[in-house]
Amino acid sequence: MVLTMKLTTFAWNVFDARRPDADLDPWQRQKRVAAFPGLVHFLGYAFYFPGLLVGPYLDFAEYTDLVHHSLFKSPDVLSKLPPGAALPPGRKTAAYRRMFMGLCYLAVFALFGSTWSWSTIFRPQFRHMPFSHRSALPIDQYPRSLFTASSTTKYTVSSSAANTTPSGH
């Protein structure tokens, strides 16, 4: 989806470069592509990994500014930067925080991922369990009697959520 948006916008930006300036609004003048990029530069834009599957969506002019390190060189951004800084304040801190959170989630998944089974949440007995049991206990610690199965895959819940009896077709 994002790739389709990128290529469509690129085509419109090339089209805008062939139109007279009087027909364009300021945004179109800023984003137009007057000269075709090289093949490697275009493929780098089309398959730019951080924005390929889910975004963020960048048009070709923004991608070029990002690659050539001119994204933060506009006068309105430069006036807000502290002296000697290359990026607006807070960008690195936010990036490091998100990286740390991602590494923590990765560690939790690596340590505890093998003790959980996604197939268990699709069983009818699972929704009758207390929320604390559903969210806090690893699947290996559930009582085996709760999830007994025979050759059939249908389950019926008796009066007690812990007592289950398989039913036939």
Secondary structure, DSSP 8 states (H G I E B T S, - for coil): -HHHHHHHHHHHHHHHHTS-GGG--HHHHHH---S---HHHHHHHHT-GGGTSS-----HHHHHHHHTT-TT-SHHHHTTS-TT-SS-TTHHHHHHHHHHHHHHHHHHHHHHGGG--GGGGGSHHHHTS-HHHHHHS-GGGS-GGGG---S---EEE-SSTT-EEE---
